[in-house]
Amino acid sequence: MFDHLDHNGPVWTDGDQSVDVIIWCTGFRPALSHLAPLRLRAPDGIIHTVGTRAIPGMHLLGYGDWTGPASATLIGVGPTARAAVTDLATHLIPS
């Protein structure tokens, strides 16, 4: 687990910031206070997403009302997870 987040992403205790992507599975009650330094929340208090992407390279699986039926189960989250992986692959793998 990383030590904290800053505007460049996660920071490990040794100061390393080597990371390409963050996928944060938020669970039933999203605990997102650790993301506060990234200033992702809009004035309405919501972290707005496009699909699962909050910002390039950061996806919040299980966050928001778009997750779909049974998204709290492994079967139900499957379509959302596949969409996130497709987006991440596009972001990480040059065309």
GURO-727711 format. One record per residue: residue number from 1; x, y, z of N, C-alpha, C, O in turn. Coordinates in nm, 4 decimals. Each point is the difference from the previous one (the first is absolute). Layout:
BEGIN
resi | n.u | n.v | n.w | ca.u | ca.v | ca.w | c.u | c.v | c.w | o.u | o.v | o.w
NUM | X | Y | Z | X | Y | Z | X | Y | Z | X | Y | Z
...
***
This chain:
BEGIN
resi | n.u | n.v | n.w | ca.u | ca.v | ca.w | c.u | c.v | c.w | o.u | o.v | o.w
1 | 0.0845 | -0.1181 | 0.0000 | -0.0845 | 0.1181 | 0.0000 | 0.0884 | 0.1235 | 0.0000 | 0.1018 | 0.0044 | 0.0690
2 | -0.1403 | 0.0944 | -0.1454 | 0.0760 | 0.1245 | -0.0043 | -0.0189 | 0.0792 | 0.1284 | -0.0923 | -0.0256 | 0.0774
3 | 0.1807 | 0.1220 | -0.0559 | -0.0032 | 0.0811 | 0.1214 | -0.1040 | 0.1111 | -0.0083 | -0.0760 | 0.0215 | 0.0944
4 | 0.0726 | 0.0492 | -0.2074 | -0.0967 | 0.1080 | -0.0197 | -0.0092 | 0.0332 | -0.1483 | 0.0773 | -0.0508 | -0.0812
5 | -0.1727 | 0.1365 | 0.0473 | -0.0180 | 0.0458 | -0.1379 | 0.0358 | 0.1470 | -0.0093 | -0.0248 | 0.0773 | 0.0925
6 | 0.0838 | -0.0394 | -0.2060 | 0.0155 | 0.1418 | -0.0306 | -0.0475 | 0.0211 | -0.1432 | -0.0555 | -0.0922 | -0.0598
7 | 0.0757 | 0.2101 | 0.0035 | -0.0539 | 0.0292 | -0.1337 | 0.0618 | -0.0862 | -0.1098 | -0.0537 | -0.0036 | -0.1107
8 | 0.1638 | -0.0658 | 0.1369 | 0.0614 | -0.0896 | -0.0982 | -0.0403 | -0.1454 | 0.0192 | 0.0380 | -0.0858 | -0.0796
9 | -0.1151 | 0.0570 | 0.1851 | -0.0433 | -0.1363 | 0.0259 | 0.0491 | -0.0507 | 0.1331 | 0.0323 | 0.0793 | 0.0885
10 | -0.0259 | -0.2137 | -0.0723 | 0.0401 | -0.0568 | 0.1282 | 0.1483 | 0.0193 | 0.0270 | 0.0821 | 0.0018 | -0.0917
11 | -0.0497 | 0.0128 | 0.2195 | 0.1390 | 0.0143 | 0.0431 | 0.0268 | -0.1089 | 0.1038 | -0.0694 | -0.0084 | 0.1013
12 | 0.1698 | -0.0740 | -0.1269 | 0.0388 | -0.1024 | 0.0958 | 0.0918 | 0.0619 | 0.1046 | 0.0489 | 0.1114 | -0.0187
13 | -0.0252 | -0.1825 | 0.1284 | 0.0786 | 0.0544 | 0.1107 | 0.1409 | 0.0386 | -0.0421 | 0.0608 | 0.0870 | 0.0625
14 | -0.0072 | -0.1498 | -0.1674 | 0.1346 | 0.0359 | -0.0467 | -0.0019 | 0.1157 | -0.1001 | 0.1041 | 0.0371 | -0.0544
15 | -0.2224 | 0.0197 | 0.0302 | -0.0131 | 0.1123 | -0.0920 | -0.0258 | -0.0384 | -0.1443 | -0.0251 | 0.0867 | -0.0838
16 | 0.0310 | -0.2160 | 0.0536 | -0.0231 | -0.0474 | -0.1366 | -0.1429 | 0.0316 | -0.0427 | -0.0929 | -0.0102 | 0.0802
17 | 0.0753 | 0.0485 | -0.2063 | -0.1339 | 0.0262 | -0.0544 | -0.0230 | -0.0759 | -0.1294 | -0.0771 | 0.0442 | -0.0851
18 | 0.1437 | -0.1588 | 0.0695 | -0.0145 | -0.0792 | -0.1215 | -0.1353 | -0.0698 | -0.0032 | -0.0220 | -0.0983 | 0.0709
19 | -0.0671 | 0.1489 | -0.1524 | -0.1320 | -0.0608 | -0.0157 | -0.0582 | 0.0484 | -0.1322 | 0.0218 | 0.1142 | -0.0405
20 | -0.0943 | -0.2004 | -0.0250 | -0.0664 | 0.0375 | -0.1241 | -0.1469 | 0.0290 | 0.0214 | -0.0559 | 0.0891 | -0.0638
21 | -0.0074 | -0.1637 | 0.1533 | -0.1445 | 0.0066 | 0.0163 | -0.0360 | -0.0303 | 0.1447 | 0.0682 | -0.0766 | 0.0682
22 | -0.1771 | 0.1387 | -0.0229 | -0.0579 | -0.0352 | 0.1295 | -0.1414 | -0.0479 | -0.0266 | -0.0783 | 0.0689 | -0.0654
23 | 0.0450 | -0.1879 | 0.1164 | -0.1378 | -0.0492 | -0.0022 | -0.0393 | -0.0138 | 0.1464 | 0.0549 | -0.0833 | 0.0721
24 | -0.1484 | 0.1635 | -0.0293 | -0.0420 | -0.0034 | 0.1402 | -0.1400 | -0.0574 | 0.0055 | -0.0949 | 0.0645 | -0.0446
25 | 0.0805 | -0.1830 | 0.0979 | -0.1306 | -0.0635 | 0.0135 | -0.0635 | 0.0547 | 0.1266 | 0.0430 | -0.0319 | 0.1108
26 | -0.1454 | 0.1142 | -0.1276 | -0.0502 | 0.0812 | 0.1102 | -0.0871 | -0.0745 | 0.0988 | -0.0115 | 0.0433 | 0.1147
27 | -0.0499 | -0.1525 | -0.1535 | -0.0810 | -0.0768 | 0.0937 | -0.1377 | 0.0590 | 0.0222 | -0.0435 | 0.0892 | -0.0729
28 | -0.0250 | -0.1403 | 0.1753 | -0.1378 | 0.0407 | 0.0270 | -0.0104 | 0.1451 | 0.0428 | -0.0906 | 0.0711 | -0.0433
29 | 0.1810 | -0.0270 | 0.1267 | 0.0014 | 0.1384 | 0.0477 | 0.1349 | 0.0592 | -0.0367 | 0.0989 | -0.0239 | 0.0693
30 | -0.0936 | 0.0999 | -0.1763 | 0.1296 | 0.0508 | -0.0453 | 0.0722 | 0.0789 | 0.1085 | -0.0546 | 0.0949 | 0.0564
31 | 0.1765 | -0.1350 | -0.0286 | 0.0880 | 0.0724 | 0.0914 | 0.1034 | 0.0695 | -0.0873 | 0.1024 | -0.0583 | -0.0357
32 | -0.1301 | 0.1816 | 0.0024 | 0.0840 | 0.0708 | -0.0964 | 0.0728 | 0.1205 | 0.0591 | 0.0565 | 0.0800 | -0.0745
33 | -0.0570 | -0.0658 | 0.2052 | 0.0632 | 0.1178 | 0.0613 | 0.1488 | 0.0072 | -0.0305 | 0.0565 | 0.1092 | -0.0056
34 | 0.0077 | -0.2236 | -0.0142 | 0.1426 | -0.0007 | -0.0328 | 0.0281 | 0.0609 | -0.1372 | 0.1150 | 0.0309 | -0.0314
35 | -0.2190 | -0.0132 | -0.0506 | 0.0169 | 0.0613 | -0.1315 | -0.0102 | 0.1527 | 0.0053 | 0.0194 | 0.0667 | -0.1016
36 | -0.0491 | -0.0115 | 0.2177 | -0.0193 | 0.1453 | 0.0143 | 0.1146 | 0.0824 | -0.0576 | -0.0268 | 0.1025 | -0.0628
37 | 0.1555 | -0.1421 | 0.0809 | 0.1081 | 0.0814 | -0.0562 | -0.0062 | 0.0139 | -0.1525 | 0.0600 | 0.0914 | -0.0565
38 | -0.1316 | -0.1809 | -0.0092 | -0.0108 | 0.0064 | -0.1462 | -0.1071 | 0.0980 | -0.0457 | -0.0087 | 0.0320 | -0.1185
39 | -0.0729 | 0.0155 | 0.2119 | -0.1057 | 0.0981 | -0.0286 | -0.0912 | -0.0453 | -0.1142 | -0.0257 | 0.0743 | -0.0947
40 | -0.0215 | -0.1960 | 0.1061 | -0.0870 | -0.0574 | -0.1022 | -0.1456 | 0.0406 | 0.0169 | -0.0765 | -0.0025 | -0.0965
41 | 0.0378 | 0.0393 | 0.2158 | -0.1410 | 0.0314 | 0.0258 | -0.0392 | 0.1329 | -0.0641 | 0.0709 | 0.1000 | 0.0110
42 | -0.1841 | -0.1020 | -0.0773 | -0.0575 | 0.1210 | -0.0596 | -0.0662 | 0.0812 | 0.1123 | -0.0142 | -0.0499 | 0.1116
43 | -0.0261 | 0.1739 | -0.1400 | -0.0673 | 0.0800 | 0.1029 | -0.1228 | -0.0677 | 0.0607 | -0.0376 | 0.0301 | 0.1133
44 | -0.0250 | -0.1214 | -0.1878 | -0.1173 | -0.0701 | 0.0540 | 0.0391 | -0.1160 | 0.0915 | -0.0872 | -0.0702 | 0.0512
45 | 0.2181 | 0.0492 | -0.0302 | 0.0480 | -0.1041 | 0.0900 | 0.0189 | -0.1356 | -0.0644 | 0.0443 | -0.0943 | 0.0656
46 | -0.0775 | 0.0832 | -0.1934 | 0.0080 | -0.1278 | -0.0714 | 0.1290 | -0.0058 | -0.0806 | 0.0454 | 0.1004 | -0.0548
47 | 0.0126 | -0.2196 | 0.0488 | 0.1108 | -0.0228 | -0.0929 | -0.0644 | -0.0454 | -0.1302 | -0.0509 | -0.1117 | -0.0090
48 | 0.0530 | 0.1969 | -0.0899 | -0.0632 | -0.0332 | -0.1275 | 0.0918 | -0.0918 | -0.0801 | 0.1217 | 0.0181 | -0.0027
49 | -0.1816 | -0.1156 | -0.0616 | 0.0753 | -0.0972 | -0.0769 | -0.0541 | -0.0092 | -0.1420 | -0.1143 | 0.0362 | -0.0279
50 | 0.1989 | -0.0851 | -0.0600 | -0.0411 | -0.0391 | -0.1343 | 0.0147 | -0.1511 | -0.0005 | 0.1114 | -0.0522 | -0.0038
51 | -0.2233 | -0.0176 | 0.0077 | 0.0060 | -0.1443 | 0.0237 | 0.0538 | -0.0205 | 0.1404 | -0.0604 | 0.0448 | 0.0974
52 | 0.1730 | -0.1120 | -0.0872 | 0.0635 | -0.0197 | 0.1301 | 0.1176 | 0.0951 | 0.0221 | 0.0553 | 0.0055 | 0.1098
53 | -0.0167 | 0.0697 | -0.2138 | 0.1191 | 0.0854 | 0.0075 | -0.0300 | 0.1324 | 0.0689 | -0.0859 | 0.0765 | -0.0440
54 | 0.1583 | -0.0507 | 0.1529 | -0.0110 | 0.1286 | 0.0692 | 0.0932 | 0.1015 | -0.0656 | -0.0390 | 0.1139 | -0.0256
55 | 0.1609 | -0.1556 | -0.0009 | 0.1001 | 0.0781 | -0.0733 | 0.0804 | -0.1017 | -0.0804 | -0.0048 | -0.1189 | 0.0317
56 | 0.0777 | 0.1606 | -0.1336 | 0.0786 | -0.0978 | -0.0756 | 0.0898 | -0.0817 | 0.0941 | 0.0764 | 0.0550 | 0.0793
57 | -0.0880 | -0.1863 | -0.0907 | 0.0812 | -0.0884 | 0.0819 | -0.0582 | -0.0320 | 0.1366 | 0.0629 | -0.0721 | 0.0775
58 | -0.1822 | 0.1237 | -0.0453 | -0.0638 | -0.0327 | 0.1280 | -0.1453 | -0.0349 | -0.0235 | -0.0790 | 0.0818 | -0.0471
59 | 0.0453 | -0.2052 | 0.0810 | -0.1363 | -0.0495 | -0.0144 | -0.0554 | -0.0354 | 0.1369 | 0.0713 | -0.0533 | 0.0851
60 | -0.1982 | 0.0830 | -0.0645 | -0.0684 | -0.0312 | 0.1254 | -0.1073 | -0.1045 | -0.0278 | -0.1112 | 0.0342 | -0.0400
61 | 0.1438 | -0.1604 | 0.0607 | -0.0967 | -0.1064 | -0.0237 | -0.0950 | -0.0085 | 0.1184 | 0.0438 | -0.0078 | 0.1148
62 | -0.1732 | 0.0093 | -0.1423 | -0.1009 | -0.0087 | 0.1041 | -0.0452 | 0.1352 | 0.0513 | -0.0804 | 0.0059 | 0.0931
63 | 0.1287 | 0.1015 | -0.1498 | -0.0357 | 0.1342 | 0.0454 | -0.1107 | 0.0560 | -0.0883 | 0.0000 | -0.0224 | -0.1210
64 | -0.0924 | 0.0935 | 0.1793 | -0.1044 | 0.0653 | -0.0780 | -0.1198 | -0.0895 | -0.0246 | -0.0047 | -0.1137 | 0.0469
65 | -0.0921 | 0.1658 | -0.1207 | -0.1230 | -0.0747 | -0.0248 | -0.0002 | -0.0706 | -0.1351 | -0.1027 | -0.0550 | -0.0399
66 | 0.2134 | 0.0554 | -0.0304 | 0.0086 | -0.0585 | -0.1333 | 0.0460 | -0.1445 | 0.0022 | 0.0120 | -0.0614 | -0.1060
67 | 0.0143 | 0.0049 | 0.2234 | 0.0625 | -0.1308 | 0.0062 | -0.0888 | -0.1129 | -0.0496 | 0.0509 | -0.1041 | -0.0416
68 | -0.1797 | 0.1215 | 0.0448 | -0.0884 | -0.0992 | -0.0583 | -0.0496 | -0.1033 | 0.0994 | 0.0423 | -0.0031 | 0.1156
69 | -0.1350 | -0.0835 | -0.1638 | -0.0599 | -0.1008 | 0.0865 | 0.1044 | -0.0972 | 0.0541 | 0.0900 | -0.0426 | -0.0724
70 | -0.1027 | 0.0085 | 0.1980 | 0.0849 | -0.1001 | 0.0659 | 0.1481 | 0.0370 | -0.0019 | 0.0853 | -0.0885 | 0.0064
71 | -0.0534 | 0.2172 | -0.0152 | 0.1409 | 0.0398 | -0.0089 | 0.0778 | -0.0297 | 0.1277 | 0.1229 | 0.0075 | 0.0004
72 | -0.1927 | -0.0412 | 0.1081 | 0.0687 | -0.0367 | 0.1237 | 0.0479 | -0.1454 | -0.0039 | 0.0647 | -0.0465 | 0.0939
73 | -0.0961 | -0.0248 | -0.2017 | 0.0445 | -0.1385 | -0.0138 | 0.1074 | -0.0087 | -0.1070 | 0.0117 | 0.0887 | -0.0845
74 | 0.0669 | -0.1959 | 0.0880 | 0.1042 | -0.0170 | -0.1015 | -0.0598 | -0.0121 | -0.1398 | 0.0552 | 0.0534 | -0.0962
75 | -0.1675 | -0.1232 | 0.0848 | -0.0643 | -0.0143 | -0.1313 | -0.0551 | 0.1352 | -0.0461 | 0.0162 | 0.0378 | -0.1160
76 | -0.0803 | 0.0338 | 0.2060 | -0.0606 | 0.1279 | -0.0358 | 0.0995 | 0.1084 | -0.0355 | -0.0292 | 0.0847 | -0.0845
77 | 0.1460 | -0.0851 | 0.1468 | 0.0989 | 0.1038 | -0.0280 | 0.0800 | -0.0319 | -0.1267 | 0.0749 | 0.0844 | -0.0493
78 | -0.0906 | -0.2043 | -0.0022 | 0.0765 | -0.0421 | -0.1183 | -0.0034 | 0.0976 | -0.1169 | 0.1060 | 0.0384 | -0.0493
79 | -0.2251 | 0.0037 | 0.0025 | -0.0037 | 0.0926 | -0.1133 | 0.0710 | 0.1330 | 0.0299 | 0.0686 | 0.0550 | -0.0862
80 | -0.0854 | -0.0047 | 0.2074 | 0.0658 | 0.1248 | 0.0386 | 0.1517 | -0.0184 | 0.0028 | 0.0747 | 0.0855 | -0.0475
81 | -0.0306 | -0.1968 | 0.1031 | 0.1436 | -0.0279 | 0.0075 | 0.0591 | -0.0154 | -0.1396 | 0.1088 | 0.0509 | -0.0270
82 | -0.1794 | -0.1209 | -0.0622 | 0.0493 | -0.0162 | -0.1376 | 0.0111 | 0.1350 | -0.0703 | 0.0967 | 0.0250 | -0.0719
83 | -0.1951 | 0.0615 | 0.0924 | 0.0049 | 0.1335 | -0.0618 | 0.1182 | 0.0802 | 0.0530 | 0.0666 | 0.0701 | -0.0762
84 | -0.0402 | -0.0799 | 0.2066 | 0.1139 | 0.0713 | 0.0584 | 0.1313 | -0.0525 | -0.0574 | 0.0888 | 0.0784 | -0.0335
85 | -0.0761 | -0.2103 | 0.0220 | 0.1228 | -0.0588 | -0.0540 | 0.0200 | 0.0420 | -0.1451 | 0.1125 | 0.0287 | -0.0407
86 | -0.2189 | -0.0248 | -0.0372 | 0.0108 | 0.0442 | -0.1391 | 0.0511 | 0.1433 | -0.0061 | 0.0887 | 0.0313 | -0.0794
87 | -0.1446 | 0.0558 | 0.1630 | 0.0439 | 0.1396 | 0.0028 | 0.1460 | 0.0091 | 0.0444 | 0.0782 | 0.0752 | -0.0583
88 | -0.0416 | -0.1510 | 0.1607 | 0.1374 | 0.0018 | 0.0490 | 0.0973 | -0.0497 | -0.1052 | 0.1071 | 0.0581 | -0.0179
89 | -0.1431 | -0.1653 | -0.0522 | 0.0872 | -0.0534 | -0.1043 | 0.0225 | 0.1039 | -0.1090 | 0.1107 | 0.0121 | -0.0524
90 | -0.2147 | 0.0626 | 0.0183 | 0.0133 | 0.1051 | -0.1000 | 0.0948 | 0.1089 | 0.0503 | 0.0791 | 0.0545 | -0.0769
91 | -0.0874 | -0.0237 | 0.2053 | 0.0841 | 0.1026 | 0.0617 | 0.1452 | -0.0447 | 0.0098 | 0.0911 | 0.0811 | -0.0171
92 | -0.0684 | -0.2111 | 0.0449 | 0.1344 | -0.0494 | 0.0285 | 0.0751 | -0.0527 | -0.1201 | 0.1226 | 0.0087 | -0.0062
93 | -0.1964 | -0.0639 | -0.0899 | 0.0653 | -0.0648 | -0.1137 | -0.0077 | 0.0938 | -0.1195 | -0.1089 | 0.0284 | -0.0501
94 | 0.2266 | 0.0208 | 0.0033 | -0.0025 | 0.0922 | -0.1143 | -0.0563 | -0.0676 | -0.1249 | 0.0213 | -0.1191 | -0.0226
95 | -0.0922 | 0.1958 | -0.0565 | -0.0599 | -0.0544 | -0.1232 | 0.1054 | -0.0249 | -0.1043 | -0.0315 | -0.0456 | -0.1099
***
